[in-house]
Amino acid sequence: MIFLEKIKTPIFWKSTLKVTIPFFIALIIISLLFNSFSNIINFDLEAIKAANFSDGKWKQFLLTKSVVSLLYGIWITNRNMK
């Protein structure tokens, strides 16, 4: 089955969500660890918020993670679906 036929099936999108959601959560956790590891260790939530989410930074933070997660989910589902 070619890619365009696969994306028309509901099972493709269900499988994509099953991959995308856990990857999205893991990507957020890893990103926060890389960006604010010392603040996480010190449990300084205000510093974590200021570094990653204040002044509209949350839009870019979540948008990039969601796009990467969705593309990864589509790629993995396409690769594993016959």
N, C-alpha and C positions, 0 to 999 in steps of 0.2 A: 504494500500500500504506500502511495506517495504521500508526502507531507501535507499537501492541500486536501487530500481525502481524510487524513487522520484528524486534522483540526476541525473537521465538520462533525465529528462524533462526540457525544457527551462524555464518553468514558475517557477520552483524551484529556478533556478539561478537568475532570475529577482527579485523574492521575496527576495532572500538572499541579493542581492545588495541594495534593498530598505531598508533593516534593517541595513546592514553593514555600509553603507556610513554615515548616521546620527550618528550611534553609534561611528564610528571612529572619527568624528569631535568632538563629545561631550567628548570622552575619551582624546583627545589631549588637549582640553580646560581645563578639570578637572586636568589633569596631570600638565599642565603649572601652574595652580592656586596653586596646592599643592607644586610644586617644586620651584616656583619663585613668590610667592604672594607679598612679599614686593617689589620686583623689578617691578612687574606689577603696583602696587599702585604708585610707584615713577616714572613710565614710563621710566625705565632704560633699553632700548632695548639691549644695549651692554652686560649688566650683564645677561639678559635672554638668549641671544645668547651664551655667554660663558658657562653658566651653563648647557644648554640643547642641543646645536647644534654644538659647535665648536669641532675641533680635531676628527671628525668622530663620535661624540656622536649622531648626527642626524640619523645615520643608525640604531643604536640600539633603539633609541627613536621611530622612525617610524615603524621599523620592528616589535617590540613587540606589538605596538598598532594595527598594521594592522593584525597580526596573531590573537590576542585576538578578534578583531572586526569580522574577518571572521568566527572564530569558534562560536562566539555568534550569528552571522547572520544565519549560518547553523543550529545551535541548535534551534533557535526560529522558523525558517522556517519549519524545520522538525516537530517540535512540533505542529505548527498551520496548517500544510497541511494535508488534509485527503486523 
